[in-house]
């Protein structure tokens, strides 16, 4: 029996991107079917003072994520009632955005987390969304949604749904196993892909075992490693508390 798994993503979160790579791999190896939902870091951090102790570029980078989720929402809506096509379209868009933001090495030095933020911000400013959409075999006119705040209602509604499933005070990604009514958790947050197919499936099975354990709530540590992407490769594996 196929298990529907929902992953709530923000394209500007590198940890979410690495987790999504792993989940796509598991999808090809097991009987899960991944559906991509939206969660906005900009919405999660819109309370006054939320950025007071955070890096200066966080608001811009999170705003970029919100804008790209507008395009994702428009992409899904363009499919109408064809839910299979809508899911495939959003999947291809997220892949193309991940490639554009995370899987291209930086032209400049990446020596600390602020360098990563600067690179992502610059990529957002220069991003040719029409080209990204074309690479995903999607209509290029969907790029106009980036500046259309009317899509924010969809992004906010899904962000609130994600929070309602896990209880708040979380980030990205959020995963629901057996959606929409199965257990939901923040994470797993991973910084690198499992070593091979067997390890990828074993990690998934371990996650599901914990997720379906009655009463299980959380496994967490704040110390993690920089995610392994082409952009962050100079820092990959180094300890960080960045989120």
Secondary structure, 3 states (H helix, E strand, C coil): CCEEEEEEECCCCHHHHHHHHHHHHHHHHCCEEEEEEECCHHHHCCCCCCCCCCCCCHHHHHHHHHHHHHHHHHHHHHCCCCHHHHHHHHHHHHHHHHHHHHCCCCCCCCCCHHHHHHHHHHHHHHCCHHHHHHHCCCCHHHHHHHHCHHHHHHHHHHHHHHHHHHCCCCCCCEEEECCCCCCEEECCCCCCCCCCHHHHHHHHHHHHHHHCCCCCCCCCCCCEECCCCCCCCCCCCCEECCC
